[in-house]
């Protein structure tokens, strides 16, 4: 049993944070699923931008659709839907064998809509119908406008991967959005046992920013070096503690009695950015029951090769809270850090999306001249 497979015995699902046409055509993705290494898949605009701009695998479809008058955005969602449908079919046996609680693939709504509730919901409904797979998850960002969209999508029976969560405070609102969506669906007379969600908590970007702040500080009486590389893990520990408390609440246990599925925390952005840290730091430190870790290919291979799968988060909630208090005492505000990272995340995904549409537009012209 390799470390990726052992993770699953400990209650954590390893998902791949990547998709490309080559993985689908070559059988590489199918092999990873058959081997039992991964149980799901996530995608985002940056991943698709790299996949489409980095190969000619999509040219036939791009040429065909552009000649039919499709614009760049319509072409993208046609390409993405094709890949996601194939991936969903590959993971369907996992979905079936787990009783519909794993084996999901994720497709994100347009990053242009991050601050528009109604348009986000409309696109979520459209993508859900277009892909038409029970193991699809629609990714919706945890922006303030996104919270209401999450509730509306869940109440409509759409599986949701809530993305771009950085703060524990925002995560508490995400939990409420999911529970409220289930309550609304139940009140309208619909079953809730087939509705699933994950809450994607971003990890490494937090350490990157906080470590830079610590490096810039000149404090004689504080060992800032000992505080580096710990904030993201502390933040995740506090989030997991909130998750555990939420599933013991009366509100949740009532829904659970009606067949509700837990909204599992998902650790995202788990590749290590600082070469001084272990390349599997954000996997080994965040192993816990009822969680998902979505791994970029390099991190996944590193953990499979030399990772140590042992149950237990690195910090307890007390140690995590103490670390956050130390940061606050020297003037580092996690509220400000989280807000900055959310803004940057929205902009980054939107920029990747615009670059992607530009590539498709240029490729369309070249293929039809």
Secondary structure by P-SEA (a helix, b strand, c coil): ccaaaaaaaacbbbbbccccaaaaaaaaaaaaaaacccccccccaaaaaaaaaacccaaaaaaaaaaacccaaaaaaaaaaaaaaaaaaaaaaaaaaaccccbbbbbbccccccccaaaaaaaaaaaaaaaccccbbbbbcccaaaaaaaaaaaaabbbbbccccccaaaaaaaaaaaaaaaaaaaaaccccccbbbbbbbbcaaaaaaaaaaaaaccccccccccccccaaaaaaaaaaaaaaaaaacaaaaaaaaaccccbbbbbccccccccccccaaaaaacccccbbbbbcaaaaaaaacbbbbbccccccaaaaaaaaaaaaaacccaaaaaaaaaaaaaaaaaaaaaaaaaaaaaaaaaacc
